[in-house]
Amino acid sequence: ILSLMGASDVMNYAMDYILVIFIFTIAFLFNCLFSFQLRAEGDAKRSTVIMVSGGLINIILDPIFIYILNLGIAGSAYATVISNIIPDLLAIYWIYLSKSTYIDYSIKKFKFKWSLIKNLLFVGLPASIEELIMAVVNIVLNGMLSIIAGTAVIASFTSAFSIIEIGMMPGIGVGNAAITIAGVAYGAGSYKKLKTTCHYSIKLSLLISSITFAIIYIFAPQIAHLFSYSASNGSLNVLVTECLRDLSFFVIVAAIGGVCGNVLQGMGKGITSLGLTIIRELILVLLFSFLFCFILSWGIKGVYYGMSIGALIGSLIEFLVFELYLKRFKEEKLN
């Protein structure tokens, strides 16, 4: 898999990092699980503490493990793992020891219900496959870049897209909130509230994403400089800057599809959301990236532009599908 992603020249570094991450994967899973549990109770404050504290701890531990303890790339992996374990322990204290949550998670009160398991899997399994598809798409895109460019370009793409993902976080947060609100509105049979949830969330996400897009595009050189620790990385700075500007529009187009997909999940349409993700990411993003990169010979920029164009068309399709579901929902309520 690493070879397909173009990591052949840096395989030792990649293996040092990924083995540690794989072994402690459970720390990342519980970090998300605990955060979502608290958010579902309406405890957004402590949910945010769990997610944000991990990132802040990681920032502090990274230089310590990499440089002071001289562990190199493996040190970065250890720092990432520890920065997820600490919030996990904090969440365990809140949920199981201090019992300061709305729901009592005592094992004595647990009752197995297959119907509940099926409902969770019906929405959760497609959502999990969606995440898997994102990873597969990332592998293929890295593979395309490895064919037409070298390790430096792949490194710049990885760095730039990490920043793009940070820029997408506010929009993702709005989308995650929409899941719960849409689920309540759908369960209550309120067409008006369901429509308002999706449309307002899209408008809010587009507003935030547009501001983020402008910041990334304008300050791309300064942001890229954060990834340079010596004069020898000057060429990488240029590549990251170009990549950031070429990918910055992706922040906006992803907001539309993200909200619509989340609302559909809130309505229990997990399979539909999965199908739309397959169309958007696995088909359109890869199709346009391949078309622009190899057929039209746009090279590296073809991959970047293809990602944005594919995501834009896919997001518009998701919006149209949601509107169709909304129209059908309204007709059912009228009848």
C-alpha positions in Angstrom: 0.0 0.0 0.0 2.8 2.4 0.9 4.5 1.6 -2.4 1.3 2.4 -4.3 1.2 5.7 -2.5 4.7 6.5 -3.8 6.6 6.0 -0.6 9.2 3.6 -2.0 12.0 6.1 -1.6 11.1 6.7 2.1 9.9 3.3 3.0 11.9 3.1 6.3 10.5 6.4 7.5 6.9 5.3 6.5 7.2 1.9 8.3 8.7 3.5 11.5 5.6 5.8 11.7 2.8 3.5 10.5 3.6 0.5 12.6 3.2 2.5 15.8 0.0 4.0 14.6 -1.5 0.6 13.7 -0.6 -1.0 17.0 -2.4 1.8 19.0 -5.3 2.3 16.6 -7.8 1.7 19.4 -6.7 5.0 21.0 -7.9 6.9 18.0 -11.2 5.0 17.8 -12.1 5.6 21.5 -11.2 9.2 21.1 -13.8 9.7 18.5 -16.3 7.5 20.3 -16.2 9.3 23.6 -16.4 12.7 21.9 -19.5 11.7 19.9 -21.1 10.2 23.0 -20.8 13.5 24.9 -21.9 15.5 21.8 -25.0 13.3 21.5 -25.9 14.3 25.1 -25.6 18.0 24.1 -22.3 18.4 26.0 -20.5 20.2 23.2 -18.0 21.8 25.6 -16.4 18.6 26.9 -16.7 16.9 23.5 -14.6 19.8 22.1 -12.1 19.5 24.9 -11.5 15.8 24.0 -10.9 16.6 20.3 -9.0 19.8 20.7 -6.8 18.8 23.6 -5.4 15.9 21.6 -4.2 18.3 18.9 -2.6 20.7 21.4 -0.9 17.9 23.3 0.4 16.5 20.0 1.9 19.9 19.1 3.8 20.0 22.4 5.0 16.4 22.3 6.1 16.2 18.7 9.3 18.3 19.0 10.1 16.6 22.4 9.9 13.1 21.0 11.4 13.9 17.6 14.3 16.1 18.6 14.9 16.0 22.3 14.4 12.3 22.7 15.9 11.8 19.2 13.3 9.3 18.1 12.8 10.8 14.7 9.7 9.8 12.7 8.8 7.1 15.2 8.8 9.8 17.9 6.1 11.7 15.9 4.0 8.5 15.9 4.5 8.0 19.7 3.6 11.6 20.3 0.4 11.2 18.2 -0.6 8.1 20.1 0.0 9.6 23.6 -1.9 12.8 22.6 -5.0 10.6 21.9 -4.6 8.4 25.0 -4.6 11.3 27.4 -8.0 12.7 26.2 -9.3 9.1 26.3 -8.4 8.8 30.0 -10.1 12.2 30.7 -13.3 11.0 29.0 -13.2 7.7 30.9 -13.0 9.7 34.1 -16.0 11.9 33.1 -18.2 9.0 31.8 -17.4 6.1 34.1 -15.8 7.4 37.3 -17.2 10.8 38.1 -20.5 9.8 36.4 -21.2 13.4 35.5 -23.0 12.5 32.2 -26.7 12.5 31.5 -26.7 8.7 30.7 -25.5 6.2 33.2 -23.1 3.8 31.4 -23.2 1.2 34.2 -22.7 -2.4 32.7 -25.4 -3.6 35.1 -28.0 -1.7 33.2 -26.9 -3.0 29.8 -29.4 -5.0 27.8 -28.6 -6.6 24.5 -31.1 -5.5 21.8 -30.5 -6.9 18.3 -32.9 -4.4 16.8 -30.8 -1.5 18.2 -27.6 -3.1 16.8 -29.1 -3.4 13.4 -30.2 0.2 13.4 -26.6 1.3 14.4 -25.1 -0.9 11.7 -27.5 0.3 9.1 -26.2 3.9 9.5 -22.8 3.3 10.9 -21.5 0.6 8.5 -22.1 2.7 5.4 -20.5 5.7 7.1 -17.5 3.5 7.9 -17.3 2.4 4.3 -17.4 6.1 3.3 -14.3 6.7 5.4 -12.6 3.7 3.7 -13.5 5.1 0.3 -11.8 8.4 1.2 -8.7 6.5 2.2 -8.7 4.5 -1.1 -9.1 7.7 -3.1 -6.2 9.2 -1.3 -4.1 6.2 -2.1 -5.0 6.4 -5.8 -4.3 10.1 -6.0 -0.9 9.6 -4.4 -0.3 6.9 -6.9 -1.1 9.2 -9.8 1.3 11.8 -8.3 4.0 9.1 -7.9 3.7 8.3 -11.6 4.2 11.9 -12.9 6.3 13.3 -10.0 8.6 12.4 -7.2 8.6 12.1 -3.4 8.8 15.8 -2.9 5.5 16.4 -4.7 3.8 13.7 -2.8 5.1 15.2 0.5 3.9 18.6 -0.5 0.5 17.2 -1.4 0.3 15.4 1.9 1.3 18.5 3.8 -1.0 20.8 1.9 -4.0 18.5 2.1 -3.6 18.2 5.9 -3.9 22.0 6.0 -7.0 21.8 3.7 -8.5 19.3 6.0 -8.0 21.7 9.0 -9.7 24.4 6.9 -12.6 22.0 6.4 -13.1 21.4 10.1 -15.6 24.2 10.8 -17.8 23.0 7.9 -17.5 19.4 9.1 -18.5 20.6 12.6 -21.6 22.2 11.2 -22.3 19.0 9.2 -21.9 16.8 12.3 -24.3 19.1 14.2 -26.8 18.8 11.4 -26.9 15.0 11.8 -28.5 15.2 15.2 -30.8 18.1 14.4 -31.9 16.4 11.1 -32.5 13.2 12.9 -34.8 14.9 15.5 -36.7 16.8 12.8 -37.1 13.7 10.7 -38.2 11.6 13.6 -40.7 14.3 14.6 -42.1 14.4 11.0 -41.3 18.1 10.6 -40.7 18.9 6.9 -40.0 22.6 7.6 -37.4 21.9 10.3 -35.7 19.3 8.1 -35.5 21.7 5.2 -34.3 24.5 7.4 -31.6 22.3 9.0 -30.0 21.4 5.6 -30.3 24.8 3.9 -29.1 26.8 6.9 -26.2 24.4 7.5 -25.2 24.7 3.8 -25.3 28.5 3.9 -23.3 28.6 7.2 -20.7 26.1 5.9 -20.3 28.0 2.6 -19.8 31.3 4.5 -17.2 29.8 6.8 -15.5 27.8 4.0 -15.3 30.9 1.8 -13.5 32.8 4.5 -11.2 29.8 5.1 -10.6 29.6 1.3 -9.5 33.3 1.2 -7.2 32.9 4.1 -5.5 29.8 2.7 -5.2 31.3 -0.8 -3.8 34.6 0.4 -1.5 33.4 3.1 -0.4 30.1 1.4 3.3 31.1 1.5 3.3 31.8 5.2 1.3 28.7 6.0 3.7 26.6 3.9 6.6 28.1 5.7 5.4 26.3 8.9 6.5 23.1 7.3 10.1 24.3 6.7 12.6 23.9 9.5 15.8 24.7 7.4 16.9 26.4 4.3 17.2 23.0 2.6 13.4 22.8 2.5 12.9 25.9 0.4 11.9 23.9 -2.7 9.2 22.1 -0.6 7.8 25.4 0.5 7.2 26.4 -3.1 5.5 23.1 -3.9 3.3 23.3 -0.7 2.3 26.9 -1.5 1.3 26.0 -5.1 -0.6 23.0 -3.9 -2.4 25.0 -1.2 -3.6 27.5 -3.8 -4.7 24.9 -6.3 -6.6 22.9 -3.6 -8.0 25.8 -1.7 -11.3 25.8 -3.7 -11.8 22.2 -2.5 -12.7 23.6 1.0 -15.8 25.3 -0.5 -17.1 22.5 -2.7 -16.7 19.9 0.0 -19.0 21.9 2.3 -22.1 21.3 0.2 -21.8 17.6 -0.2 -20.7 17.1 3.4 -23.8 18.7 4.9 -26.2 16.9 2.5 -24.5 13.6 3.3 -24.7 14.2 7.0 -28.4 15.2 6.9 -29.2 12.0 4.9 -27.4 10.0 7.6 -29.5 11.8 10.2 -32.6 10.7 8.3 -31.4 7.1 8.4 -30.5 7.1 4.7 -27.0 5.7 5.3 -27.0 3.6 2.1 -28.0 6.6 0.0 -25.2 8.7 1.6 -22.7 5.9 0.9 -23.9 5.7 -2.8 -23.5 9.4 -3.2 -20.0 9.3 -1.7 -19.0 6.5 -4.1 -20.3 8.7 -7.0 -18.5 11.8 -5.7 -15.2 10.5 -4.5 -14.6 7.1 -6.1 -15.9 8.0 -9.5 -16.0 11.7 -10.2 -12.9 12.8 -8.3 -10.8 10.0 -9.6 -12.3 10.3 -13.1 -11.6 14.1 -13.5 -8.2 13.8 -11.8 -7.2 11.1 -14.3 -8.7 13.0 -17.2 -7.0 16.3 -16.4 -3.7 14.7 -15.4 -3.1 12.1 -18.1 -5.6 12.7 -21.0 -5.3 16.5 -21.1 -1.7 16.3 -19.9 -2.1 18.9 -17.2 0.2 17.0 -14.9 0.2 17.7 -11.2 -2.2 20.5 -11.5 -4.6 18.2 -13.3 -4.8 16.0 -10.2 -5.5 19.1 -8.0 -8.1 20.6 -10.3 -9.7 17.2 -10.9 -10.3 16.8 -7.2 -12.2 20.1 -6.9 -14.2 19.7 -10.1 -15.2 16.1 -9.2 -16.1 17.1 -5.7 -18.2 20.1 -7.0 -20.2 18.0 -9.4 -20.7 15.3 -6.8 -21.8 17.7 -4.2 -24.4 19.3 -6.5 -25.7 15.8 -7.2 -26.0 15.2 -3.4 -27.9 18.4 -3.0 -30.4 17.4 -5.8 -30.9 14.0 -4.2 -31.6 15.5 -0.8 -34.1 17.9 -2.4 -35.9 14.9 -4.0 -36.0 13.1 -0.6 -37.3 16.3 1.0 -40.0 16.6 -1.7 -41.0 13.0 -1.2 -41.1 13.5 2.6 -43.4 16.5 2.2 -45.8 14.6 0.0 -45.9 11.7 2.4 -46.8 14.1 5.3 -49.5 15.8 3.2 -51.0 12.4 2.3 
